[in-house]
Amino acid sequence: MTTAKWVFWVLILCLSVSVVVLAYAYSRPVKNPEDVALEFIAGSPTFKWDGVEDSLKVVETVRVGEDEWVVRVEFVCTHSGYGDRTGMVVLPVLTRHTAEVKVVKGIVVEAVIDGVWDELGQKPLPENAC
């Protein structure tokens, strides 16, 4: 086989693989932003530590751009505080939380609980952030 034919077939193979990859990427269904937000909060340290399963619910969804959503989720925990509170002194009190979860193209890019806790970064927000 000549070099030109070899290069031709390699290029055809590369183009074919590229077409298959692009077709797969565009055919994947984007998850509902509400489902993405609920799954994120359900798996987050604040909720996993002591969240009440039946309390987790979406209360508002706002489209803020192309494939960008802010989903407000409410839930109850059985103790005060945020994040993984193992080893911390916490009050055994039912605590209602509201999380604002920003979902862009099916991915959580920001999650703030009660306007004071960065759930992605697991740290308090700076006081002047609100």
N, C-alpha and C positions, 0 to 999 in steps of 0.2 A: 504494500500500500504506500502510495506516495505521501510525502509530508503534507501537501495541500489537502488531500483527502482526509488524512488523520486530523488536521486542524479543523476541517469542516465538520467532521463527526463529533469532535469534542465540543465545538460551539453549539451544535444542535442539541447535544446532551445537556449542556449548561442552560440553554434557553428552555428546554423542556422542564428541567428541575425548577427553574425560576417561575415558570407558569404554574406549576403544581403548587408551589409554596404560596404564591400570591393568591391563587384561587382558594386555598385553604384559609388563608388569613382573612379574606373578604367574606367567606361563606360562614365563618363561625358566628353564631348568634351572640349578640351582646346581652349580658344578663341585665335584668330589670334592676335599676338603681336601688329600688327599695329592698330587693332581695340581697343585693351586695351589702347595703348598709346594715341590714339585720344580721347577716352572717358575720360581718366584721364585729359588731357590738357583742354578739353572742360568744364570739371567740376572744374578746378583749379581756385583759387582766381585771379590769374593774368589774365586769359582769361575771366572768368565770369564777372569781373569788367567792361571791355570795349573792349573785343575781337571782331574782325570782323568775323562773322560766316563763310562767304565764303572764308576767307583767310586760314583757318585751313587745312593743308595738310601734308602728310608724304612725305619726300624727300629722305630718305635713311633708310634701315633696314639691320642690320648686325648681324649675328648669332655669339655670343661670347662663347657659350658653350651649353651643353645639356639643352634644354628648357630655354636658356638664350639669350636674344636679346637686342640690343640697337637700338632704333627707334628714328630717328631725325625728328622732327616735326617743321614746320614753321607756323607762324601766325602773324597777325598784330593787334595791339591795337590802340585805338584812343587817348591815352595819354601816357606820359612817366612813367616809374617806374614798380614796380613788386608787386605782391600780391594784397590784398584788400587795395586800396589807399583812402578809404573814410576818409574825413577830412584832407587829406594831400594836399599840394600845388603841383600840377602836371602841366606839360606843355601840352596844347591841340595840340599834334603833332602825326601824324601817326608814329608808332614805330614798326619796324619789329623785331620779336623775333625768336630765334631758341632754341628749347628745345631738350635735349638728355634724353630720357626716357629709363631706364633699366627695362625690363620685365622678370621676372623669374617665370616659370610655371604659366603664366597668371596673375601674380601680379606685380604691379609697386613697385620696391624696391628703385629706385632712379630717381630723375627728376631734371635736372639742366637747367636753362634758361640762355642763352647767356654766359655760363661759369662763371657766377657770382652770381646766385640766386638759392638757394635750395628750390624748390617748395614744396617738402614734408615737410620740416621743417619751411618753411616760414621765411627764414632769409638769409642774404648774406653769401656767402661762405668765408672762411678765404682767405686773399689775396694770400697766398702761396699754395692754394689748386690746382691751375691750372698748 
